[in-house]
Amino acid sequence: MIGMKTLMFAVLSVFADVSGDDIVASVGSQRDDNNCVTDGGYQWCEETKSCGRPWIEPCPDRPDPVSDALSEPPQCAEVMCMIYCKNGRVMDDSGCPRCLCKVVEEHPSCDIPYTDCGMKSVCPRVKEITSCGLGGLEGYTTYRLSLVIKDPRIKGIYIMYGSKKNVMYIPPAYQVDHLGSNIGGTDLIHQSMNPRLKYDSWISLGHVDGSPSLVRAIGLDFTKWGSNSPLKTNNGAIFSMDPLKVVVSGREIVVAQLTIPNDVIDKVIINVEGNYKREFGIPVWVQDDIEFSLKTPSQIPRKCVSWNDGCNTCVVKDGVMGGCTRRMCFVKGNSHCEKYDSGH
């Protein structure tokens, strides 16, 4: 065995052979091309142009090993689900997918096509404020009715009426009692206080936002108009106090907004009168028996040719489903259009 004295002498001899400069140089002597002390844990960061220890000063352009470990995807058992989820599946607490689709609030677009009515002066147009009967009051569809002016000589419309010969008929429609309106829409400020006002039913000669207007009513009993009773008159009207003044400008004049149940098919019949522009020397024009058809549009977009109801795929033409597959689905996903008509 080597004696203790002999061992101590050997160690001292080693240190005696190393100069002071060599001892200092041995601390942090390992450096990279950017002069970072690698044996001290320093690494070059291109983003900050400096040396740093990543666990203290993470470099933006370098992956964080700790974060990378935490962000690794969980080990999930394979799940067989007979379900298609357009917006992905719901994840459990471990981050593994379940046989349950994510619920995303989305409303399809169901434009109601406008077609020329063949009348000389104006044509009726129906637009939907809701989306295929969704997104508004539950179980209701809200329509906006307007007249498209065809004759370029027309200046405006100053009266909408019912007479013994031509009755005006507005179907039963949803009414908001507090701050609701019968003529000209509802105020946007009031809508912020009561969102249901957005779907209130009213008639108009152009205004939609409840702004002050010189339009008045005569012979119309609005107290009887509601969800169960129509507004009907053979001797009443809404009219402008100044027929020579245009109520609103433009080539499309809003005449009503109506909210009716989704399963109801009804119509509106109105009669209107207006004036021509002065340079044409013709006093007034009249158009009677203008009819608007009200029917909740299909949730299927008109250009869709293949529709998936969340389980089965169906052939579609003009928004109407034809033949469908007959798969059995334990859970039904979100309905969606799988293929649109390219137009060719």
C-alpha positions in Angstrom: 0.0 0.0 0.0 1.0 3.5 -0.7 1.5 5.5 2.5 -0.4 8.6 3.3 2.7 10.8 3.1 3.7 9.4 -0.3 0.2 10.1 -1.7 0.2 13.7 -0.4 3.6 14.3 -1.9 2.5 13.1 -5.3 -0.5 15.4 -5.3 1.6 18.4 -4.3 4.1 17.6 -7.0 1.3 17.8 -9.6 0.1 21.2 -8.4 3.8 22.3 -8.2 4.1 21.6 -12.0 1.1 23.8 -12.9 1.6 27.5 -13.1 -0.8 30.1 -11.7 -1.8 31.1 -15.2 -2.7 27.5 -16.1 -5.0 27.3 -13.1 -6.9 30.4 -14.1 -7.1 29.3 -17.7 -8.6 25.9 -16.8 -11.8 27.6 -15.5 -14.2 28.2 -18.5 -11.6 27.1 -20.9 -14.1 25.5 -23.3 -15.6 28.1 -25.6 -17.5 27.9 -28.9 -17.0 30.0 -32.1 -19.0 32.8 -30.5 -16.8 32.9 -27.4 -19.5 31.4 -25.2 -18.3 29.4 -22.2 -19.7 26.0 -23.0 -18.5 24.2 -19.9 -20.3 26.9 -17.9 -23.6 26.0 -19.6 -23.6 29.1 -21.9 -24.9 28.9 -25.5 -25.1 31.4 -28.3 -28.5 32.9 -29.1 -28.8 34.3 -32.6 -31.9 36.3 -31.7 -30.3 38.3 -28.9 -26.7 38.1 -30.3 -25.4 37.1 -26.8 -24.4 34.1 -24.7 -26.8 32.8 -22.1 -27.8 29.8 -20.1 -31.1 28.5 -21.6 -32.7 27.5 -18.3 -32.3 31.0 -17.0 -32.4 33.1 -20.2 -34.4 31.1 -22.8 -33.5 31.9 -26.4 -36.5 32.7 -28.6 -35.1 30.9 -31.7 -34.1 27.8 -29.8 -36.6 25.1 -28.6 -36.9 25.0 -24.8 -36.2 21.4 -23.7 -38.4 21.7 -20.7 -41.3 23.1 -22.7 -40.8 20.5 -25.4 -41.1 17.8 -22.8 -44.3 19.2 -21.5 -45.7 19.8 -25.0 -45.3 16.3 -26.2 -48.6 14.8 -27.3 -50.3 12.5 -24.7 -50.2 8.8 -25.3 -53.9 8.1 -26.2 -55.5 4.8 -26.7 -56.9 4.4 -30.2 -60.6 5.2 -30.2 -63.0 4.0 -32.9 -65.9 6.4 -33.4 -68.6 6.1 -36.0 -68.8 9.9 -36.2 -67.5 12.7 -38.4 -66.7 15.9 -36.5 -66.3 18.9 -38.8 -64.9 21.1 -36.0 -63.0 18.3 -34.2 -63.7 16.2 -31.1 -64.0 17.1 -27.5 -60.8 16.3 -25.5 -60.7 14.7 -22.1 -58.5 16.0 -19.2 -55.5 14.1 -20.5 -55.8 15.7 -23.9 -57.2 12.6 -25.6 -60.1 12.7 -28.1 -63.6 11.5 -27.0 -66.5 10.3 -29.2 -68.1 13.7 -28.9 -68.0 16.5 -31.4 -67.1 20.1 -30.5 -70.1 22.4 -30.5 -69.4 25.4 -32.7 -72.2 28.0 -33.0 -72.4 28.5 -36.7 -75.4 29.4 -38.8 -75.6 28.4 -42.5 -76.5 31.0 -45.1 -79.8 30.4 -46.8 -80.3 33.3 -49.3 -83.8 33.6 -50.6 -83.5 34.1 -54.3 -84.9 37.3 -55.8 -86.8 36.9 -59.1 -88.5 39.6 -61.3 -92.2 39.6 -60.6 -93.2 40.9 -64.0 -94.8 44.1 -62.6 -94.1 47.5 -64.1 -93.2 49.6 -61.1 -91.9 47.6 -58.2 -91.2 43.9 -57.3 -91.4 42.3 -53.9 -88.2 41.0 -52.3 -87.8 38.8 -49.1 -84.6 38.6 -47.1 -84.0 36.6 -44.0 -82.6 38.3 -40.9 -82.0 35.0 -39.2 -80.1 32.1 -40.8 -82.3 29.3 -42.1 -84.6 29.8 -39.1 -81.6 29.8 -36.7 -79.7 32.4 -34.8 -82.8 34.5 -33.7 -85.7 33.7 -31.5 -85.8 29.9 -31.0 -88.3 28.4 -33.3 -88.8 31.6 -35.3 -87.7 33.0 -38.6 -87.3 36.8 -39.1 -87.9 38.3 -42.6 -87.2 41.7 -44.0 -89.6 42.7 -46.8 -88.8 45.3 -49.4 -89.9 46.7 -52.7 -87.3 46.9 -55.5 -88.1 49.9 -57.7 -88.0 48.9 -61.4 -89.2 52.0 -63.2 -86.3 54.6 -63.2 -88.9 57.4 -63.4 -90.1 56.7 -59.9 -89.2 59.2 -57.2 -90.5 57.3 -54.1 -93.3 55.6 -52.2 -95.5 57.7 -49.9 -98.4 55.3 -48.9 -99.0 51.6 -48.2 -102.7 50.9 -47.8 -105.7 48.6 -47.8 -109.0 49.3 -49.5 -112.3 47.6 -50.1 -111.2 46.4 -53.4 -107.6 45.6 -52.4 -107.2 44.4 -48.8 -103.9 44.8 -47.0 -102.9 41.7 -45.1 -100.0 41.3 -42.7 -99.9 37.9 -41.0 -99.7 37.2 -37.2 -96.2 38.0 -36.0 -94.1 38.2 -32.9 -94.3 41.5 -31.0 -92.1 42.9 -28.3 -94.2 44.7 -25.7 -91.6 46.9 -24.0 -90.0 49.4 -26.4 -91.3 47.5 -29.4 -92.4 49.4 -32.5 -95.2 49.2 -35.0 -93.8 51.5 -37.7 -90.2 52.1 -38.9 -88.1 49.6 -36.9 -86.5 49.8 -33.4 -83.8 52.0 -32.0 -80.4 50.4 -31.9 -79.8 51.7 -28.4 -83.0 50.0 -27.2 -81.8 46.8 -28.9 -78.7 46.8 -26.7 -81.0 46.9 -23.7 -83.4 44.3 -25.0 -81.9 42.1 -27.8 -85.3 40.7 -28.6 -86.1 44.0 -30.2 -83.9 43.0 -33.2 -86.7 40.5 -34.1 -89.7 42.7 -33.4 -92.3 42.9 -36.1 -93.2 46.2 -37.8 -94.2 47.9 -41.1 -92.5 50.8 -42.7 -92.0 53.0 -45.7 -88.2 52.8 -45.6 -87.0 53.3 -42.0 -85.6 50.3 -40.2 -83.8 51.8 -37.1 -86.6 53.6 -35.3 -85.4 57.0 -36.4 -87.9 59.9 -36.3 -90.1 60.0 -39.4 -93.1 61.8 -40.8 -94.8 58.5 -41.5 -98.1 58.1 -39.7 -100.9 55.4 -39.5 -104.6 55.6 -40.0 -107.3 52.9 -39.8 -104.8 50.3 -38.4 -105.5 48.7 -35.0 -102.0 47.7 -33.9 -103.4 46.5 -30.5 -104.9 43.5 -32.3 -101.8 42.6 -34.2 -99.8 39.8 -32.5 -98.6 36.3 -32.6 -102.1 34.9 -33.0 -103.9 37.7 -35.0 -103.0 39.4 -38.3 -103.0 43.1 -39.1 -105.7 43.4 -41.8 -107.5 46.4 -43.2 -109.8 47.4 -46.1 -109.7 51.1 -45.0 -106.3 51.9 -43.5 -102.8 52.9 -44.3 -99.4 54.1 -43.3 -98.4 57.3 -45.2 -96.0 60.1 -45.4 -97.2 63.5 -44.0 -95.4 65.1 -47.0 -96.0 63.1 -50.2 -93.6 65.3 -52.1 -90.7 64.5 -49.8 -89.0 61.1 -50.2 -89.1 59.1 -47.0 -85.8 57.4 -47.8 -83.8 57.4 -50.9 -82.6 54.4 -52.9 -83.9 51.8 -55.3 -85.0 49.3 -52.6 -87.5 50.4 -49.9 -88.1 48.3 -46.8 -91.8 47.9 -46.1 -91.9 45.4 -43.2 -90.1 43.1 -40.8 -91.9 40.0 -39.6 -91.0 37.2 -37.2 -93.1 34.1 -37.5 -92.8 30.5 -36.4 -90.5 28.2 -38.5 -93.3 25.8 -39.4 -95.7 28.5 -40.6 -96.1 29.3 -44.3 -97.9 32.6 -44.9 -97.9 35.6 -47.2 -98.1 39.4 -47.1 -100.4 41.4 -49.4 -99.9 45.2 -49.7 -100.9 48.0 -52.1 -98.7 51.1 -52.6 -98.7 54.5 -54.3 -95.9 56.9 -55.1 -94.9 59.7 -57.2 -92.7 60.2 -60.3 -89.7 62.5 -60.6 -90.9 66.0 -61.5 -89.3 66.1 -64.9 -91.6 63.4 -66.2 -94.7 65.4 -65.6 -96.7 62.4 -64.4 -98.3 62.8 -60.9 -98.5 59.4 -59.3 -98.2 55.6 -59.9 -100.1 52.8 -58.2 -99.4 49.1 -57.8 -101.9 46.8 -56.1 -101.9 43.2 -54.8 -98.2 42.9 -54.2 -97.6 39.5 -52.6 -94.7 38.3 -50.5 -94.3 34.6 -49.8 -93.0 33.6 -46.4 -91.5 30.2 -45.8 -88.5 29.3 -43.7 -85.7 28.5 -46.1 -83.9 25.2 -46.0 -80.7 24.9 -44.0 -79.1 23.5 -47.1 -77.4 26.2 -49.2 -78.8 26.3 -52.8 -75.5 25.5 -54.4 -74.8 22.5 -52.3 -75.1 19.2 -54.2 -74.0 16.8 -51.4 -75.3 17.3 -47.8 -74.1 15.4 -44.7 -76.7 15.5 -41.9 -74.1 14.5 -39.3 -74.3 10.8 -40.1 -75.5 10.2 -43.7 -74.8 11.8 -47.0 -77.6 12.9 -49.3 -77.8 14.1 -52.9 -79.2 17.6 -53.0 -80.8 19.8 -55.7 -81.9 23.4 -55.1 -81.8 22.9 -51.4 -84.0 19.8 -51.4 -82.5 16.5 -50.3 -82.9 13.4 -52.4 -81.4 9.9 -51.9 -79.3 9.4 -48.7 -77.0 6.7 -47.4 -78.2 4.6 -44.6 -75.4 4.3 -42.1 -76.2 3.7 -38.5 -74.5 6.3 -36.3 -74.3 6.0 -32.5 -73.7 9.7 -32.2 -74.7 12.4 -34.7 -72.3 15.1 -35.8 -72.8 18.6 -37.1 -74.7 18.8 -40.5 -72.7 20.4 -43.3 -72.3 20.6 -47.0 -69.7 18.2 -48.4 -69.7 19.4 -52.0 -70.9 22.6 -53.8 -71.9 23.0 -57.4 -68.9 24.4 -59.3 -71.1 26.2 -61.8 -69.8 24.3 -64.8 
